[in-house]
Amino acid sequence: MPAGVAASTAIVNVTIVDPTGPGFGQVDGLVFGNASDLNYAPGSHPPESGATIAAIVDGAIAVKLTGAPANVVVDLLGVVD
């Protein structure tokens, strides 16, 4: 989170870029459920992207990839307290 921002929820856009193989991503506040937020595969154009609401735990959100490695871009769209 940016310095000086106190919130319990973040609204983020997560984009999966340049995956080396298939996989899926999850976005959360360090506690992951059983469902994927983003599925990805090599050559997907445009890149897989989606807005999600993530719980903030100790000032952070987390992105977990299962499957092939990929680059991840996270844009903070807003926060809710």
OpenMM code with the backbone's topology and positions (N, CA, C; nanometers):
from openmm import Vec3, app, unit

residues = "MET PRO ALA GLY VAL ALA ALA SER THR ALA ILE VAL ASN VAL THR ILE VAL ASP PRO THR GLY PRO GLY PHE GLY GLN VAL ASP GLY LEU VAL PHE GLY ASN ALA SER ASP LEU ASN TYR ALA PRO GLY SER HIS PRO PRO GLU SER GLY ALA THR ILE ALA ALA ILE VAL ASP GLY ALA ILE ALA VAL LYS LEU THR GLY ALA PRO ALA ASN VAL VAL VAL ASP LEU LEU GLY VAL VAL ASP".split()
positions = [
    Vec3(0.0842, -0.1177, 0.0000),
    Vec3(0.0000, 0.0000, 0.0000),
    Vec3(0.0883, 0.1235, 0.0000),
    Vec3(0.0422, 0.2302, -0.0650),
    Vec3(0.1183, 0.3551, -0.0599),
    Vec3(0.1305, 0.4055, 0.0839),
    Vec3(0.2399, 0.4728, 0.1132),
    Vec3(0.2630, 0.5250, 0.2479),
    Vec3(0.1493, 0.6169, 0.2898),
    Vec3(0.1048, 0.6040, 0.4126),
    Vec3(0.0008, 0.6904, 0.4656),
    Vec3(-0.1416, 0.6479, 0.4318),
    Vec3(-0.1599, 0.5371, 0.3602),
    Vec3(-0.2940, 0.4902, 0.3247),
    Vec3(-0.3318, 0.3777, 0.4196),
    Vec3(-0.4427, 0.3954, 0.4908),
    Vec3(-0.4926, 0.2907, 0.5798),
    Vec3(-0.6249, 0.2419, 0.5235),
    Vec3(-0.6333, 0.1143, 0.4926),
    Vec3(-0.7547, 0.0584, 0.4349),
    Vec3(-0.7627, -0.0897, 0.4685),
    Vec3(-0.8817, -0.1464, 0.4543),
    Vec3(-0.8993, -0.2889, 0.4793),
    Vec3(-0.9199, -0.3671, 0.3503),
    Vec3(-0.9498, -0.2958, 0.2414),
    Vec3(-0.9754, -0.3603, 0.1128),
    Vec3(-0.9132, -0.2785, 0.0011),
    Vec3(-0.8560, -0.3467, -0.0967),
    Vec3(-0.7999, -0.2796, -0.2134),
    Vec3(-0.8739, -0.3260, -0.3383),
    Vec3(-0.8945, -0.2345, -0.4311),
    Vec3(-0.9484, -0.2692, -0.5623),
    Vec3(-0.8301, -0.2607, -0.6580),
    Vec3(-0.7949, -0.3747, -0.7172),
    Vec3(-0.6762, -0.3814, -0.8007),
    Vec3(-0.7090, -0.4425, -0.9367),
    Vec3(-0.6290, -0.4067, -1.0360),
    Vec3(-0.6340, -0.4718, -1.1660),
    Vec3(-0.5047, -0.5522, -1.1774),
    Vec3(-0.5167, -0.6807, -1.2035),
    Vec3(-0.4005, -0.7681, -1.2128),
    Vec3(-0.3916, -0.8189, -1.3560),
    Vec3(-0.2730, -0.8051, -1.4155),
    Vec3(-0.2506, -0.8513, -1.5521),
    Vec3(-0.1376, -0.9532, -1.5522),
    Vec3(-0.1617, -1.0685, -1.6162),
    Vec3(-0.0608, -1.1721, -1.6317),
    Vec3(0.0049, -1.1503, -1.7678),
    Vec3(0.1377, -1.1390, -1.7692),
    Vec3(0.2111, -1.1074, -1.8917),
    Vec3(0.3199, -1.2122, -1.9155),
    Vec3(0.3392, -1.2496, -2.0409),
    Vec3(0.4480, -1.3395, -2.0834),
    Vec3(0.4548, -1.4717, -2.0071),
    Vec3(0.3438, -1.5452, -1.9956),
    Vec3(0.3533, -1.6748, -1.9276),
    Vec3(0.4349, -1.7736, -2.0123),
    Vec3(0.5081, -1.8612, -1.9458),
    Vec3(0.5876, -1.9608, -2.0165),
    Vec3(0.5098, -2.0903, -2.0410),
    Vec3(0.3910, -2.0995, -1.9834),
    Vec3(0.3053, -2.2159, -1.9979),
    Vec3(0.1715, -2.1856, -1.9333),
    Vec3(0.0807, -2.2839, -1.9261),
    Vec3(-0.0500, -2.2591, -1.8648),
    Vec3(-0.0425, -2.2510, -1.7132),
    Vec3(-0.1387, -2.1807, -1.6569),
    Vec3(-0.1473, -2.1707, -1.5118),
    Vec3(-0.2637, -2.0841, -1.4716),
    Vec3(-0.2741, -2.0566, -1.3432),
    Vec3(-0.3781, -1.9668, -1.2945),
    Vec3(-0.3245, -1.8841, -1.1794),
    Vec3(-0.3858, -1.7672, -1.1616),
    Vec3(-0.3446, -1.6773, -1.0559),
    Vec3(-0.4568, -1.6506, -0.9585),
    Vec3(-0.4192, -1.6229, -0.8354),
    Vec3(-0.5137, -1.5850, -0.7309),
    Vec3(-0.4648, -1.4558, -0.6669),
    Vec3(-0.5574, -1.3687, -0.6319),
    Vec3(-0.5249, -1.2421, -0.5664),
    Vec3(-0.6016, -1.2382, -0.4358),
    Vec3(-0.5314, -1.2078, -0.3256),
    Vec3(-0.5991, -1.2020, -0.1965),
    Vec3(-0.5083, -1.1362, -0.0950),
    Vec3(-0.5556, -1.1293, 0.0259),
    Vec3(-0.4791, -1.0709, 0.1345),
    Vec3(-0.4009, -1.1747, 0.2105),
    Vec3(-0.3271, -1.2570, 0.1417),
    Vec3(-0.2428, -1.3626, 0.1968),
    Vec3(-0.3207, -1.4865, 0.2406),
    Vec3(-0.4503, -1.4895, 0.2169),
    Vec3(-0.5328, -1.6069, 0.2461),
    Vec3(-0.6017, -1.6454, 0.1157),
    Vec3(-0.5667, -1.7611, 0.0598),
    Vec3(-0.6168, -1.7987, -0.0717),
    Vec3(-0.7277, -1.9021, -0.0610),
    Vec3(-0.8297, -1.8864, -0.1457),
    Vec3(-0.9411, -1.9805, -0.1518),
    Vec3(-0.9128, -2.0909, -0.2519),
    Vec3(-1.0191, -2.1538, -0.3006),
    Vec3(-1.0061, -2.2659, -0.3937),
    Vec3(-1.0365, -2.2283, -0.5380),
    Vec3(-1.0583, -2.1015, -0.5675),
    Vec3(-1.0937, -2.0606, -0.7032),
    Vec3(-0.9859, -1.9695, -0.7604),
    Vec3(-0.9680, -1.9774, -0.8926),
    Vec3(-0.8696, -1.8906, -0.9570),
    Vec3(-0.9346, -1.7589, -0.9956),
    Vec3(-0.8548, -1.6515, -0.9944),
    Vec3(-0.9008, -1.5210, -1.0403),
    Vec3(-0.8661, -1.5003, -1.1878),
    Vec3(-0.7534, -1.5566, -1.2313),
    Vec3(-0.7054, -1.5409, -1.3681),
    Vec3(-0.6481, -1.6722, -1.4179),
    Vec3(-0.6861, -1.7125, -1.5382),
    Vec3(-0.6259, -1.8279, -1.6035),
    Vec3(-0.5372, -1.7751, -1.7152),
    Vec3(-0.4228, -1.8391, -1.7382),
    Vec3(-0.3338, -1.7902, -1.8428),
    Vec3(-0.2678, -1.9045, -1.9189),
    Vec3(-0.2229, -1.8718, -2.0400),
    Vec3(-0.1515, -1.9654, -2.1267),
    Vec3(-0.0623, -1.8838, -2.2194),
    Vec3(0.0446, -1.9435, -2.2689),
    Vec3(0.1314, -1.8693, -2.3597),
    Vec3(0.0546, -1.8256, -2.4843),
    Vec3(0.0893, -1.7082, -2.5343),
    Vec3(0.0275, -1.6583, -2.6565),
    Vec3(-0.1104, -1.5990, -2.6385),
    Vec3(-0.1604, -1.5870, -2.5134),
    Vec3(-0.2927, -1.5253, -2.4960),
    Vec3(-0.2802, -1.3758, -2.5214),
    Vec3(-0.3593, -1.3294, -2.6142),
    Vec3(-0.3596, -1.1864, -2.6483),
    Vec3(-0.5032, -1.1390, -2.6514),
    Vec3(-0.5429, -1.0337, -2.5832),
    Vec3(-0.4554, -0.9575, -2.4937),
    Vec3(-0.4214, -1.0392, -2.3702),
    Vec3(-0.3250, -0.9928, -2.2916),
    Vec3(-0.2905, -1.0668, -2.1703),
    Vec3(-0.4120, -1.0819, -2.0791),
    Vec3(-0.4107, -1.1870, -1.9986),
    Vec3(-0.5194, -1.2073, -1.9028),
    Vec3(-0.5189, -1.0945, -1.8002),
    Vec3(-0.6346, -1.0361, -1.7756),
    Vec3(-0.6432, -0.9228, -1.6850),
    Vec3(-0.7798, -0.9219, -1.6195),
    Vec3(-0.7863, -0.8719, -1.4977),
    Vec3(-0.9146, -0.8615, -1.4317),
    Vec3(-0.9074, -0.7778, -1.3067),
    Vec3(-1.0138, -0.7044, -1.2811),
    Vec3(-1.0222, -0.6262, -1.1581),
    Vec3(-1.0753, -0.7167, -1.0479),
    Vec3(-1.0224, -0.7004, -0.9320),
    Vec3(-1.0665, -0.7817, -0.8196),
    Vec3(-1.0576, -0.7001, -0.6919),
    Vec3(-1.1282, -0.7435, -0.5933),
    Vec3(-1.1221, -0.6804, -0.4620),
    Vec3(-1.0466, -0.7756, -0.3705),
    Vec3(-0.9422, -0.7247, -0.3067),
    Vec3(-0.8583, -0.8089, -0.2227),
    Vec3(-0.8554, -0.7560, -0.0807),
    Vec3(-0.8626, -0.8468, 0.0143),
    Vec3(-0.8472, -0.8078, 0.1549),
    Vec3(-0.7026, -0.7685, 0.1783),
    Vec3(-0.6831, -0.6693, 0.2615),
    Vec3(-0.5487, -0.6238, 0.2938),
    Vec3(-0.5119, -0.6803, 0.4302),
    Vec3(-0.3992, -0.7494, 0.4367),
    Vec3(-0.3507, -0.8069, 0.5618),
    Vec3(-0.2144, -0.7452, 0.5894),
    Vec3(-0.2006, -0.6803, 0.7023),
    Vec3(-0.0744, -0.6154, 0.7401),
    Vec3(-0.0244, -0.5216, 0.6311),
    Vec3(-0.1151, -0.4499, 0.5665),
    Vec3(-0.0776, -0.3516, 0.4662),
    Vec3(-0.0412, -0.4069, 0.3310),
    Vec3(-0.0736, -0.5329, 0.3036),
    Vec3(-0.0328, -0.5930, 0.1772),
    Vec3(-0.1427, -0.6807, 0.1189),
    Vec3(-0.1397, -0.6957, -0.0130),
    Vec3(-0.2174, -0.7985, -0.0809),
    Vec3(-0.1170, -0.8969, -0.1383),
    Vec3(-0.1633, -1.0109, -0.1835),
    Vec3(-0.0733, -1.1110, -0.2384),
    Vec3(-0.1281, -1.1646, -0.3695),
    Vec3(-0.0369, -1.2008, -0.4582),
    Vec3(-0.0716, -1.2667, -0.5841),
    Vec3(0.0016, -1.4000, -0.5849),
    Vec3(-0.0742, -1.5073, -0.6040),
    Vec3(-0.0155, -1.6415, -0.6054),
    Vec3(-0.0386, -1.7024, -0.7437),
    Vec3(0.0693, -1.7487, -0.8078),
    Vec3(0.0582, -1.8172, -0.9367),
    Vec3(0.0767, -1.9665, -0.9152),
    Vec3(-0.0080, -2.0450, -0.9793),
    Vec3(0.0041, -2.1902, -0.9768),
    Vec3(0.0184, -2.2350, -1.1214),
    Vec3(0.1249, -2.3070, -1.1497),
    Vec3(0.1517, -2.3481, -1.2871),
    Vec3(0.2795, -2.2835, -1.3349),
    Vec3(0.2819, -2.2485, -1.4629),
    Vec3(0.4023, -2.1932, -1.5250),
    Vec3(0.4328, -2.0527, -1.4743),
    Vec3(0.5612, -2.0160, -1.4691),
    Vec3(0.5982, -1.8800, -1.4301),
    Vec3(0.5435, -1.7767, -1.5284),
    Vec3(0.5174, -1.6570, -1.4767),
    Vec3(0.4685, -1.5458, -1.5593),
    Vec3(0.5027, -1.4160, -1.4879),
    Vec3(0.5021, -1.3073, -1.5618),
    Vec3(0.5166, -1.1752, -1.5021),
    Vec3(0.3793, -1.1261, -1.4599),
    Vec3(0.3737, -1.0489, -1.3527),
    Vec3(0.2473, -0.9992, -1.2990),
    Vec3(0.2561, -0.8480, -1.2839),
    Vec3(0.1530, -0.7781, -1.3335),
    Vec3(0.1420, -0.6336, -1.3170),
    Vec3(0.0191, -0.6070, -1.2309),
    Vec3(0.0357, -0.5318, -1.1214),
    Vec3(-0.0750, -0.4994, -1.0323),
    Vec3(-0.0920, -0.3492, -1.0288),
    Vec3(-0.2098, -0.3020, -1.0683),
    Vec3(-0.2446, -0.1595, -1.0615),
    Vec3(-0.3436, -0.1397, -0.9485),
    Vec3(-0.3126, -0.0496, -0.8565),
    Vec3(-0.4034, -0.0152, -0.7473),
    Vec3(-0.5058, 0.0857, -0.8002),
    Vec3(-0.6327, 0.0464, -0.8023),
    Vec3(-0.7399, 0.1337, -0.8515),
    Vec3(-0.8052, 0.2148, -0.7410),
    Vec3(-0.8069, 0.1608, -0.6202),
    Vec3(-0.8685, 0.2318, -0.5093),
    Vec3(-0.8612, 0.1497, -0.3825),
    Vec3(-0.8956, 0.2143, -0.2721),
    Vec3(-0.8992, 0.1460, -0.1438),
    Vec3(-1.0297, 0.1794, -0.0727),
    Vec3(-1.0731, 0.0875, 0.0129),
    Vec3(-1.1956, 0.1030, 0.0900),
    Vec3(-1.1619, 0.0750, 0.2353),
    Vec3(-1.2111, 0.1590, 0.3247),
    Vec3(-1.1837, 0.1344, 0.4649),
    Vec3(-1.3098, 0.0914, 0.5359),
] * unit.nanometer
topology = app.Topology()
chain = topology.addChain("A")
for resn in residues:
    res = topology.addResidue(resn, chain)
    for name in ("N", "CA", "C"):
        topology.addAtom(name, app.Element.getBySymbol(name[0]), res)
